[in-house]
């Protein structure tokens, strides 16, 4: 376990990682804190110092190296991940924004929804910029996996009613099965509905049946990812990053390889192909 409050251990860890990165001819380090961090707690301040110390050591010992730090989709202490975002942004080179795994908005009831809806991804990015963070330090993260929800009742297409849960956020994606993009593409042709599109959330989904149980799958595909790339262009972000890039099939049949190419094309297409 990494005790981030142990300054001696922290200093030794930074020196070890810097030596490892230098030996392996890497260009930097990616930092992610998995513990719950409450606002203004001791750990809240220690995380900031840890990032500052890491960046200072790396920039001195490995000129040109980059320090990246993982942050949640919104700066409003969602998912109990609270940091001094502005101070951390000034210390490091890149902030990787996890613009996915966003808790469901329950205004429409307890139903399955996208875990990366367009309007919430956009609002989260804008909120970081409003804090005074340089947009050119922000990288938008997109996930190449979706969520398979088990429906308590299927009231209609896009109306998969879920069981209420007593812990955490009710109707959360955490109660769904995580499903890789390549598995989604294998399941889609056998679905009941085929691909549907939610124009409000800018995300695809479909329904399928196992025995007597209905399921609804929400995910990102080249169309929804392309729309998120347009956010990157409009807000002058540093770039876009992929979470779980191994979740597409690179070596199966020609159709699978084409699907893999389409996903990469969605994030690498030249800027002039987008309306900004």
N, C-alpha and C positions, 0 to 999 in steps of 0.2 A: 504494500500500500504506500502511496505517495502522500506524506503528510506535508501539505503545502504551507503549514504554519511553522514547520521546523526549518529555520533559516539556514542552519549548517547543512542539513540534508539537501535542501533546495539548491544551495550553492554548489555542492558536489555533483548533484544531478545535472545541473546546467553545464558544468565543465565536462562531464562525461559525455553528454549528448553532443556537445559542440565538437569534441574530439572524434566521436563516432561519425558525425556528419562530414567532418573534414577528411577523415580517412576514406570514407566511401564516395567522396567527390560529389556530395549532394549540395543543393542550393539553399537549404534552410530547414525549418522545423515547423510542424503543425501542432498547435496546442489545443486541447479540448479538456475541459473540467467536467467530470461526470457527477460529482457530488452536488447535492442541493446547496445553493448559496442564497442566503436571505439578504435582503437589502440592508446595508449599513452594519452587517455583522462583522465580526473579526475576519472571517474568511473572505468576505466581500473586499476588504481592503488588502488582504494578503494576496489575493488573486492579481490585483492590479500591480503590486510590488513584484510578484513573480514574473509577470509579463515584461515589466520594465527591466528587471535584472537579466532575463533571458535575451531580450532584444539588445541591451547594452553589451553583453558579453559576446553575442554572435556578431554584431556589427563591428566590434573591435577585433575579434579573432578571425572572422571570416568576412572581410569586406565584400559587400555586394550580396550577402546572404539575405534571405527573407524570413520573417517571423509571421506566421499566420495564426489567427485565434478564432476558434469556433464560437459563434453566438447564436441565440435563438432567433426565430423569425421576426420577433418584435422586441423592442427595448422595454416593454412595460411589464417586466418580471413575469412573463408567461412561463409555465412549466417549472416554476421555482428556480429559474436560472437568472439571478440578478447580478449584474456587474456594473462597474463604473465605465460604461461603454466609451464615453468621450475620452477619458484618460487613457484607457487601453488603446484606443484608436491612434492616439498621438505617439504611443510607444512602439506599436508594431507596424508592419508593412501592409498586411491584408487582414480584413475581417471576413470570414466565411460565414454568410448568413444562411442558416438552415431554413430555407423558405419551403418547408414541407413538414409533415407531422404536426400540422396546425389543428388544435382542438376544434371540434365541431361548433358552429354557431347554432345555438338551440332555438333561435327565433322561429324557425320553421317546424319545430317539433323534434321528437327523437327519431330521426331518420338518417339513413346512410348518406354521407356527403363526401365530397373531395377533401382530402387532407392537405391540399395546396391550392385553394381557390384563388383565382386571379386577383380579385379585389383585395383580399387580405394580404397576399404577397406584396402587392403594390403599396398598401397602407403601411405595412411593416417597414419596407424600405424607406418610404417617405418619412416615417417617424425617426428613423436613424439619422437621416439627413437633417431633419429639424433640430436634432440635438447639437448640430454643429460638426458632425462627422463628415470628412471629405468623401464625397461619393466615389472618388477614384480609388478609395481603399476598400470598397465594398464589393464582394463577390457573391452573386446570387447562387445558392445551392439548389439543384433540382434532383429529385430522387427517381431512379429508374426501377421503381417498384410501386405496387399499389396496395390496396386493402380490400380483402374479401370479407364482406359483412354477412353474417347469418341473420336472416329476416325473421322476426317474430311473426309479422304478417307482411305480405306484399300487397299493398293497396292499389298499386299501379306501377307503371314504368317510372323509375326514379322515386318511388315512394316505398322504400324498404323500411318498415317500422322496426326499431330495435328494442331490445330489453333494456329497461332502465337499470343502472348499476348504482350501488350505494357508495362506492369509493371513487375518489378522484373526480374526473369530469364525466358526467353521464353521457352516454351515447358516443363515447370517445373512440377514435381509431385504435386505441390500445386494446379494445375488446374485439377487434377484427383480426383476421389472419393476414400476416404479411405475405405478399405474393410477388415474386420476381417478374419483370416485364416479359421475359421469354416464356414463362408459364402462362401469363395473361394472353399472349398471342396464340398459344396452343389451345387455350380454353375458349377464346372468343368465337371461333367458327362453330363450336358445339353449343353455344349459348341459346337461350330462348328468344332473345330480342335482337341479337346483333348489336353493333356499336351505336349507342345513343350519345347525344351531345347536350350538355347543360350550358346554355348560353349565358346564364348569370355567372356561374362559377368558371366558365371557360374550361371545362373538363369533360372527358369521355367516361362512359360507364356502360355496363350491361348486366343483365340478369341471367341466372342459370338455375337449374333444379338438380338436387341430389336427393333421390328418394322422394319424400314429401316435403322437403325443406328447400325454400327459396334462398338464393344468395344474390348479393349485388356487389359488383366489383367496380371500384373507382380507381383511376390511375392517370398518369400523364403519358401522352404519346407525341409524335412529331408536331401535330397541330397545336396542342396546348403548350408544349415547350416553346414553340416558335413565338407564341403570344407572350410568354414570359421573357423571351429574349428581347422582345420589343420594349419591355419595361427597362431592361438593361440599357438599351440604346437611348431611350427617352431621358433617363435619369443620369446618364453618363457614368455608369458603374464601371468598375475595373474589369469585370468579366462575369462569366457564368461557370459554375463548377458542377460536376456530376457526382452524386452519391450512389455507390453501388454500380459502377460501370460494368462490372462482370455479370450483371443481371440480364444482359442480352446475349443471344446465341450467335457466336461468330463463326462456328464451324459446322453447323448442321446443313440442311438442304439450301438450295438457292433462295427460297422464299425467306428463310430465317436470316440469311446473310443480307438480303435486301432490307429487311426490317431493321437490322443492326445499322446498316448504312444510313437509313432514313433518320434514325435517332441521332447519329453523329452529325448528319447534315443539318438537323434542326438547331444544334448549338454552335455550329461552325460556319453557317452560311454567311457570306460577306454582308456587311452592314447595309449595302445599297439595296438589298432585297427586302428591307423592312421599311415600313412607313414610320417616320419619327416626327 
